[in-house]
Amino acid sequence: MTEADAALLRFIEMLADRDYRFVTPTPATQARVVARRSAAEVFTRR
């Protein structure tokens, strides 16, 4: 195991110890975020 692999493993173990959960956003969620950001840019450029 390389040093980088060991560091990644320690990081993953730390996240598990803290009960960290991550949910991957769906493409639909990403599209809403992008659309919202684009709409906000339109309003701020006026």
N, C-alpha and C positions, 0 to 999 in steps of 0.2 A: 504494500500500500504506500502510495506516495504521501509526501507531507501535505499536499493540497487535498488529497482524498481524506486524510485523517482530520484535517481542519473542517472539511465539509461534514464529515460524520459527527464531529463534536457539535457543530452548529445545529445539525438536524436533531441530535439528542437533546440539546438545550431547548429547542422549540418544543419537542415532545414533553420534556419535563415541565414546561410552562403551559401545557395543554393548548398550544397554538393550533388554530384551524385556519385553513385558507380555502376559499371557494373560488374556483376559476370562473370569471365572468363569461357569459355566453356571447356569441356574436351579436345577438339582439341587444344585450346590455351595452356592449361596446358601441353599437350604432346609436343608441340613445344618448350616450355620453358625448359622442362626437357631434351629434345634432345639437345638443344643448350647448356645447362649447361654441359651435358655429353660430348659433343664434345669439349668444352672448357677445361674440365678436362684432356682429352686425350692429347691435345696440351701442356698443362702446365706441364704434367708429363714426357715429353720427355727429 
